[in-house]
Structures are given as structure tokens and as C-alpha cells.
Amino acid sequence: MGKLTGIGGGTTVTAGVSNYCLAFTFPAGGPNVFRVEVDEAAVDSAISGEIAPLMTATINATSGNVDWACSFGGTDAANVKFLPANCRGT
């Protein structure tokens, strides 16, 4: 299977965001990774620091589907509790 292609490193996308998500940033790590830019004040006005989970895609060799993995990325340790459980482990 080939690599996922599309948006290049350093690109920020603001379309399709929510009340808690300001944008998606595609770092220089490649087109298979994006960082969720969270509006921390919308989550909880008392938050100090950053919530910035990282999503990484891999192509499943068996099914051909894209499997997404979430990690805490650039999230400050005190704010990991605001992430979905599957994003807290790495």
C-alpha cells in the first residue's frame, strides 16, 4: 500500500472545526500526522497550558483501510485528563 497523501507539513486547516477545536495543523512529520489545536478556554476557563493531541494514520495492510492512533502529543501533563482515554497513553 502507498502513503497517505494530501496536505503537506506546516499547513493549518481551520475548516470543519468545532466549539473546542480551533484548527488542525500538519507538522513536518509527514502527511500521515496532524495535531488538533484545542481552544483550552472553551474546554475549561481554569486551564493553564496546552491541550494538543496528535493523530497518526497508518494504512492497514489487510483491509486497506486507514487506522488512526491518537496520542497526547503536545498536551501538558496536567491537561491529559481532558483528552479521550485512547489519547492518554502515549
C-alpha atoms as one frame of an Amber mdcrd trajectory, in Angstrom:
protein
   0.000   0.000   0.000   1.093   3.571  -0.624   1.476   6.510   1.675  -1.383
   8.798   2.516  -1.012  11.995   0.545  -2.605  15.398   0.538  -1.782  18.218
   2.903   1.904  18.966   3.412   3.849  19.782   6.557   3.310  23.181   8.106
  -0.256  23.532   6.784  -3.074  24.621   9.101  -6.701  23.820   8.314  -9.482
  25.743  10.051 -12.480  24.359   8.121 -14.716  21.837   9.834 -13.675  22.686
  13.365 -15.916  22.605  16.454 -16.564  24.620  19.607 -13.469  23.049  21.163
 -11.202  22.702  18.138  -9.621  25.766  16.556  -7.700  24.056  13.748  -5.741
  21.040  12.568  -2.021  21.508  11.953   0.017  19.153   9.794   3.576  19.222
  11.169   6.665  18.488   9.104   6.427  14.826  10.241   4.526  13.981   7.093
   1.041  13.771   5.656   0.066  10.901   7.970   0.121  13.073  11.113  -1.939
  16.013  12.312  -2.184  17.945  15.562  -5.527  19.103  16.932  -5.360  22.739
  18.063  -7.757  22.894  21.022  -9.444  26.032  22.401  -8.499  25.381  26.028
 -10.677  28.237  27.351 -13.743  26.661  25.716 -12.971  23.339  27.431 -12.465
  24.882  30.895 -11.685  28.515  31.688  -9.357  27.412  34.518  -6.989  25.517
  32.194  -3.449  26.769  32.107  -1.234  25.195  29.489  -1.934  23.363  26.308
  -4.162  20.557  25.023  -2.760  19.359  21.696  -3.421  15.702  20.831  -1.667
  14.160  17.847  -3.397  11.865  15.337  -1.303   9.423  13.291  -2.611   7.385
  10.359  -1.361   4.051   9.078  -2.724   2.035   6.212  -3.954  -1.386   7.327
  -2.182  -3.877   5.047  -5.001  -6.423   5.354  -8.071  -4.265   4.794  -6.569
  -1.273   3.010  -8.392   0.985   5.467  -6.761   3.848   7.340  -6.242   3.168
  11.060  -5.950   6.248  13.269  -3.988   6.337  16.523  -4.275   9.181  18.994
  -1.544  10.263  21.415  -1.311  13.118  23.900   1.135  14.928  21.580   1.974
  18.372  22.978  -0.593  18.252  25.779   0.687  19.450  29.155   0.727  16.701
  31.816  -1.908  18.469  33.944  -4.308  18.602  30.984  -4.097  14.987  29.786
  -7.279  14.325  31.791  -9.217  16.393  29.221  -8.267  14.042  26.358 -10.255
  10.977  25.286  -8.995   7.870  27.091  -7.401   6.417  23.945  -5.209   9.549
  23.594  -3.733   9.477  27.101  -1.342   6.556  26.795   1.496   7.807  24.613
